[in-house]
Amino acid sequence: MAEEDSLELEETAEEPQKSKKRLFIFGGIGLALILVIGGLLWFFLSGDETATTADEAVVQEEPAEKKEAFYVAMPRPFLFNVPDAKRSRLVEIKVQLMVRGSDDNVLTKKHIPLIEDALLTTFSGAEVQKLSTQAGKDELRQRALLNVQNTLQPVTGRTVVEKVLFTGFVMQ
């Protein structure tokens, strides 16, 4: 019986050592799994943030041609006199401005008095001979666009108006 008791004592002494070994092994495997899963999550989540930031930058830097076009009509036509050798001529021009995107649309409407001043300054320097030809009208339109863009640039910080469109042109 004494031998049986000593055998039982020896077996029970080995069991706690085996369970401690198993605990360390499973604990190590569990810790390794947590580290691997955490590393993968960090990799994918940080990759998504980078992709989102890049996508947002692409959206913000979207070319003007891809944004929706808006047309801002000047509230009243421009009436001005153009001196000629024989007599003075009266000219009436109706103008709309083409802008891209709703932000530029709002900015343009906000600065209409400034735009009207720039356009009137440009139109008052016109000559009858040039306004009589299509090339002269195109040149006036181009000068008007440059003058409006140069006037708005310091105020808004960017080129807002893409085109100046003549929707009505009468010279008497």
Secondary structure, DSSP 8 states (H G I E B T S, - for coil): -HHHHHHHHHHHHHHHHHHHHHHHHHHHHHHHHHHHHHHHHHHHHHHHHHHHHHHHHHHHT--GGGS-EEEEE-SS-EEEEEE-SS-EEEEEEEEEEEEESHHHHHHHHHTHHHHHHHHHHHHHT--HHHHTSHHHHHHHHHHHHHHHHHHHHHHHSS--EEEEEEEEEEE-
